[in-house]
């Protein structure tokens, strides 16, 4: 079933709200009288006026009730509202009281999760109260992406979901991934120069079939796995043997990298320390000066990261041995290094963003080197564990 379009009329006068509603009437399934409107005007008057003007439309009163659920539900439904909202932060008793009134009057209650930090946990609690809808709402002041909380909730509750907060005609194509019963759009329609055209565009996009095939996480995992295998297969064995030889003959090893590449460098440095090598992370306060004959291992996907490049150049001045892991053997980092380990993993692969494929391949590659060195030195995991941090 295609989601209903609910238009949030968050304006301050009944006249302006009616003017917009008349323009978008054909495309809106639900007309929402926003909280600012209900507070600025008389809620009873605003709801009554809208029901009289649009008798065949579903009218939702965004009461955001926090207390006296029975009283506020009576106000909304007696004035002609078909639906009303209660805050998820309200007590269970308040929510239950509003639902009781709705059942008696054959109306509906939406419980709004705006402001709730753990939306999934609260949604599960609220579901037991049997509301008609649970609204996953990202507030204007929260400054978060509109779909930030949906991934965790999707598929975890059976109660129909409505989505609100930051939705626009541009991000509407992503909506189908979350299977909402109601999509709520406010400012993108009400603040546009032509509300009718925007409402029409959104309504039509909700009717369209989702583009592309259904996302299968296992399929994605397999694709990533194959990309890593392909990259590892094409790493030079000779380059790897040279790197292992340099590690074994070095008295001190320094590792460096920025961002996620830096995390891979730190992970490798930690394992080298576990093996008994004197290892330092460049940039740490206790890292000593680099000297002639020391080994620096630098990780940089592009080979052009300025901080890493400046460290390589400085190490070269100190006559250190420099090994760089990069995707580009012609990069500036590679040209300034003693040993180049080319990792043939595209910085932007088809299935992963940015440098993920490079970093994942590097992690497995370097862990493989650790296992190789363990074998050469006759080390067992229990020996490495003795050097693991214990404080």
C-alpha positions in Angstrom: 0.0 0.0 0.0 1.3 3.4 -1.0 1.9 5.9 1.9 -0.6 8.7 2.5 0.6 12.3 2.2 0.0 14.4 5.2 0.7 18.1 4.8 1.7 19.9 8.0 0.2 23.4 8.0 2.6 25.0 10.5 1.4 28.6 9.9 0.0 31.0 12.4 -3.4 32.1 11.0 -6.4 30.1 9.9 -6.7 32.2 6.8 -3.2 31.4 5.6 -3.7 27.7 6.4 -7.0 27.6 4.5 -5.4 29.3 1.5 -2.6 26.7 1.3 -5.0 23.8 2.0 -7.2 24.8 -1.0 -4.2 24.8 -3.3 -3.0 21.3 -2.2 -6.4 19.7 -1.4 -6.2 17.4 -4.5 -2.9 15.9 -3.4 -3.0 15.8 0.4 -4.7 12.8 2.0 -4.4 14.3 5.5 -4.5 18.0 6.4 -2.5 18.6 9.6 -3.3 21.6 11.7 0.2 22.3 13.1 0.9 22.9 16.8 1.8 26.6 16.2 -1.6 27.2 14.5 -3.5 25.5 17.3 -1.7 27.5 20.0 -1.9 30.8 18.2 -5.6 30.4 17.3 -8.3 28.6 19.3 -7.7 24.9 18.7 -11.5 24.4 18.8 -12.1 27.2 16.3 -9.3 26.1 13.9 -10.4 22.5 13.8 -14.0 23.3 13.3 -13.3 25.8 10.5 -11.2 23.2 8.6 -13.7 20.4 9.0 -16.4 22.7 7.7 -14.2 23.7 4.7 -12.9 20.2 4.0 -15.6 17.8 5.2 -14.3 14.8 3.1 -10.7 15.3 4.1 -8.9 13.6 7.1 -8.1 16.4 9.6 -5.3 15.8 12.0 -4.9 18.1 15.1 -1.2 18.1 16.1 -2.0 18.6 19.8 1.3 17.1 21.0 -0.6 16.3 24.2 1.7 15.8 27.3 -1.0 15.6 30.0 -4.8 15.3 30.5 -5.1 13.0 27.5 -8.8 12.5 27.9 -9.6 16.2 28.0 -7.4 17.2 25.0 -8.7 14.2 23.0 -12.3 15.4 23.7 -11.4 18.9 22.6 -9.9 17.7 19.3 -12.4 15.1 18.4 -15.5 17.1 19.4 -14.3 20.0 17.2 -14.2 17.6 14.2 -10.6 16.2 14.1 -10.3 12.7 12.8 -6.8 12.2 14.2 -4.7 13.8 17.0 -1.2 13.5 18.3 0.1 12.7 21.8 3.7 13.0 22.7 5.7 9.8 23.2 7.3 11.5 26.2 3.9 11.7 27.9 3.0 9.1 30.6 1.5 5.8 29.5 -1.7 6.8 31.4 -2.0 10.0 29.3 -1.6 8.1 26.0 -4.0 5.4 27.1 -6.7 8.0 28.1 -6.4 9.6 24.7 -6.7 6.3 22.9 -9.8 5.4 25.0 -11.6 8.5 23.8 -10.5 7.9 20.2 -11.9 4.3 20.3 -15.2 5.5 21.7 -15.5 8.2 19.0 -14.1 6.0 16.2 -11.2 8.4 15.7 -7.4 7.8 15.7 -4.3 8.6 17.8 -0.8 9.2 16.6 2.0 8.9 19.2 4.8 11.3 18.3 8.4 10.3 19.2 9.8 13.9 18.8 12.5 14.5 21.4 12.8 10.9 22.5 16.5 9.8 22.5 16.0 6.1 22.3 13.1 6.0 19.9 13.2 2.2 19.3 12.9 1.4 23.0 10.1 3.9 23.6 8.3 2.8 20.4 8.2 -0.8 21.7 6.7 0.4 25.0 4.1 2.5 23.2 3.1 -0.3 20.8 1.7 -2.2 23.8 -0.8 0.6 24.3 -2.1 0.0 20.8 -2.1 3.4 19.2 -3.2 3.8 15.6 0.2 5.1 14.5 3.7 5.9 15.8 5.3 8.9 14.3 9.1 8.9 13.9 9.7 12.6 14.1 12.9 14.5 13.7 12.4 17.9 15.2 13.4 21.1 13.3 15.7 22.1 16.2 17.4 18.6 16.4 19.5 19.4 13.3 19.7 15.7 12.2 19.1 13.9 8.9 15.4 13.1 8.5 16.1 9.3 8.3 18.5 9.2 11.2 16.2 7.1 13.5 14.3 5.1 11.0 16.8 2.4 10.3 16.7 1.2 13.9 12.9 1.2 14.1 12.1 -0.3 10.7 10.9 -3.9 11.0 11.0 -3.8 14.8 7.4 -2.7 15.4 4.2 -3.7 13.8 2.2 -0.5 14.4 1.9 1.6 11.3 4.6 4.3 11.1 4.4 7.9 10.0 7.5 9.9 9.2 8.0 13.6 9.9 10.9 16.0 9.9 13.0 17.4 7.0 11.1 15.6 4.3 11.2 17.2 0.9 10.5 16.4 -2.8 14.2 15.7 -3.2 14.6 13.0 -0.6 11.2 11.5 -1.2 12.6 8.6 -3.4 14.3 7.2 -0.3 11.0 6.9 1.6 9.9 3.6 0.1 12.9 1.9 1.9 11.1 2.4 5.2 7.6 1.4 4.3 5.7 4.2 6.1 2.0 4.4 6.3 2.0 8.2 6.3 4.6 10.7 5.0 4.4 14.1 6.6 5.7 17.2 4.7 5.6 20.7 6.0 7.9 23.5 5.0 8.9 22.2 1.6 5.2 22.7 0.6 4.0 25.5 2.8 7.0 27.8 2.2 7.3 27.2 -1.5 6.1 29.8 -4.1 3.8 27.2 -5.6 2.6 24.7 -2.9 0.3 22.9 -5.4 3.2 21.9 -7.7 5.4 20.6 -4.8 2.5 18.7 -3.3 1.7 17.2 -6.7 5.4 16.2 -7.3 5.6 14.5 -3.9 2.3 12.7 -4.3 3.3 11.4 -7.7 6.7 10.2 -6.3 4.9 8.3 -3.6 2.9 6.4 -6.2 6.0 5.4 -8.2 7.5 2.0 -7.8 10.8 2.0 -5.9 13.7 2.4 -8.3 16.2 -0.4 -8.5 16.1 -3.8 -7.0 15.6 -4.5 -3.3 18.7 -4.0 -1.2 20.1 -7.4 -0.1 22.8 -7.0 2.7 24.2 -10.5 2.0 24.6 -9.6 -1.6 26.5 -6.4 -0.6 28.7 -8.3 1.8 29.6 -10.8 -0.9 30.5 -8.1 -3.4 32.8 -6.4 -0.9 34.4 -9.7 0.0 35.1 -10.4 -3.7 36.6 -6.9 -4.2 38.9 -7.4 -1.3 40.0 -10.8 -2.6 40.7 -9.3 -6.0 42.8 -6.5 -4.5 44.8 -8.9 -2.3 45.4 -11.3 -5.1 47.2 -8.5 -7.1 49.5 -7.3 -4.3 53.1 -8.1 -5.3 54.6 -11.0 -3.3 58.1 -9.6 -3.8 57.0 -6.2 -2.3 55.5 -8.1 0.7 58.7 -10.1 1.3 60.7 -6.9 1.1 58.5 -5.3 3.7 58.7 -8.3 6.0 62.5 -8.3 5.7 62.6 -4.5 6.6 60.4 -5.1 9.7 62.6 -8.0 10.9 65.8 -6.1 10.6 64.6 -2.8 12.0 65.4 -1.8 15.6 62.6 0.8 15.7 59.4 1.1 13.6 57.3 4.2 13.2 53.8 4.0 11.7 51.7 6.8 10.3 48.5 7.6 8.4 45.5 10.0 8.6 41.8 9.3 9.0 40.7 5.7 8.5 44.2 4.9 7.1 45.5 6.2 10.4 43.4 3.7 12.2 44.8 0.9 10.1 48.3 2.1 10.9 47.6 2.1 14.6 46.2 -1.4 14.5 49.3 -2.6 12.7 51.6 -0.8 15.2 49.8 -2.4 18.1 50.3 -5.9 16.7 54.0 -5.2 16.0 54.3 -4.2 19.7 52.6 -7.4 20.7 55.2 -9.3 18.7 58.0 -7.5 20.7 59.0 -4.9 18.2 59.8 -1.4 19.4 57.0 0.5 17.7 55.8 4.1 17.8 52.7 5.9 16.4 53.8 9.1 14.9 51.9 12.0 16.4 51.6 10.6 19.9 53.1 12.7 22.7 55.6 10.0 23.8 56.9 9.2 20.3 60.7 9.9 20.1 62.6 11.6 17.3 63.0 9.6 14.1 66.7 8.7 13.3 68.8 7.3 10.5 68.0 3.6 9.9 64.6 3.7 11.5 61.7 2.2 9.5 58.7 4.3 8.8 55.6 2.6 7.5 53.1 5.1 6.0 49.6 4.3 4.8 47.9 6.7 2.4 45.4 5.6 -0.2 45.9 8.5 -2.6 49.5 9.0 -1.8 48.8 12.7 -1.6 47.6 13.3 2.0 49.6 16.4 3.0 50.3 15.5 6.7 51.5 12.0 5.7 53.5 13.4 2.8 55.3 16.0 5.0 56.2 13.2 7.5 57.6 11.1 4.7 59.7 14.0 3.4 61.0 14.7 6.9 61.9 11.0 7.4 63.7 11.0 4.1 65.9 13.9 5.3 66.7 11.9 8.4 67.7 9.0 6.1 65.1 6.6 7.6 63.8 3.7 5.6 60.4 4.5 4.3 57.7 2.0 3.2 54.4 3.3 1.8 51.2 1.5 1.3 49.2 3.2 -1.4 46.9 2.6 -4.4 49.1 4.8 -6.6 52.8 3.9 -7.1 53.3 7.1 -9.1 52.0 9.3 -6.2 54.1 11.9 -4.4 54.3 9.6 -1.3 55.5 6.7 -3.4 58.1 8.8 -5.2 59.6 9.8 -1.8 59.7 6.3 -0.4 62.3 3.5 -0.3 59.7 0.7 -0.7 56.3 0.9 -2.3 53.6 -1.6 -1.5 50.9 -1.0 -4.1 47.5 -2.0 -2.9 45.3 -2.2 -6.1 42.1 -1.1 -4.4 40.2 1.8 -6.0 39.7 4.7 -3.7 36.1 4.8 -4.9 34.9 1.3 -5.6 31.5 0.7 -7.1 30.0 -0.8 -3.9 31.7 1.2 -1.2 32.2 4.9 -0.4 35.5 6.8 -0.4 38.5 4.7 0.5 36.8 1.9 2.3 38.0 -0.9 0.0 41.6 0.3 0.4 41.4 0.5 4.1 39.8 -2.9 4.5 42.3 -4.5 2.1 45.2 -2.9 4.0 43.9 -4.2 7.4 43.7 -7.8 6.1 47.0 -7.5 4.3 48.9 -6.2 7.3 47.2 -8.8 9.6 48.5 -11.4 7.2 52.0 -10.1 7.5 51.6 -10.3 11.3 50.7 -14.0 11.0 53.6 -14.6 8.6 56.1 -13.0 11.1 54.6 -15.0 14.0 55.4 -18.1 12.0 58.9 -17.0 11.2 59.6 -16.1 14.8 57.8 -19.2 16.2 55.4 -17.0 18.2 52.0 -18.1 19.5 48.9 -16.0 20.3 49.4 -16.6 24.0 52.8 -14.9 23.8 51.4 -11.8 22.1 48.6 -11.7 24.8 51.3 -11.2 27.5 52.1 -7.8 25.9 48.4 -6.7 25.6 47.4 -3.7 27.6 46.1 -4.6 31.1 45.6 -1.2 32.7 
